[in-house]
Amino acid sequence: MPDEASAPTVPVRVEAIDRNAVRSLRTASLSSLAHGPIPVLQSRDQTLIPQTAVYRVLLAPQGASPPALVQLRGKVLLDSGPRSLAGAAWRQVVGLFIRESGF
C-alpha cells in the first residue's frame, strides 16, 4: 500500500529475504531522519545505522504492473499459508544435517 493515496496498489510476491540484518540503511528515504519508519543514527561518515533489526526483502510484482517512474514509499502486507512448528523444526534439522555432511 503506497503512502501516496493516488498511487495504485501493486500485488507482489517475496523473492528473497536476507538471512542477516542490514548493518547500514542504503535508502535514506526510509530513515527516521527523512521522516521514514526506520529509526537510525548517522555515523561520522554519513552512514545510516538502523537502531532495530532490519532485513532486506526482495519483492517482485505479480502480473502486469505499470512501470515505476518514481520511487514510492509505503507498506507491504504479507500473507502466508499455515505451517506447522513440527515441519519447521524438521526443515531446520535436515538443513543442519546437509550443511554438516558437506553436501
Secondary structure as UniProt FT lines:
FT   TURN            5..6
FT   STRAND          12..17
FT   HELIX           28..30
FT   HELIX           32..34
FT   STRAND          40..42
FT   TURN            44..45
FT   STRAND          48..50
FT   STRAND          57..61
FT   HELIX           85..101
//
